[in-house]
Amino acid sequence: MSFGQLGAIVIKENSSQGDGNFEIMIPGHRINVIFMVCRVNRYVEYAEVLKTHITEFLNKIVGILHECAARWDGSANKSEGDKYLITWKLPNTEN
């Protein structure tokens, strides 16, 4: 299981005591994030036509998504079949 870049920070902060416990009552902080979900339309049809080459096809798509996310300081966070989640953490605007 992966918690993504932001999830890793939460886990690090909540388990940093060094005693092996996971402290769930540590106060959190608000962050502003933009979420984008990309979906491969007609995924099932592509899978039927491409058969064993579907993995290669999806890897090319995922490569493009990762490249775009990185180019504009985002993170490709999750993939689930034909859906892919990309996030951008916005700067803190609170004074």
Secondary structure, DSSP 8 states (H G I E B T S, - for coil): ---HHHHHHHHHHHTTTSSS---TTS------EEEEEEE-TTHHHHHHHHGGGHHHHHHHHHHHHHHHHHHTT-EEEEEETTEEEEEEE------
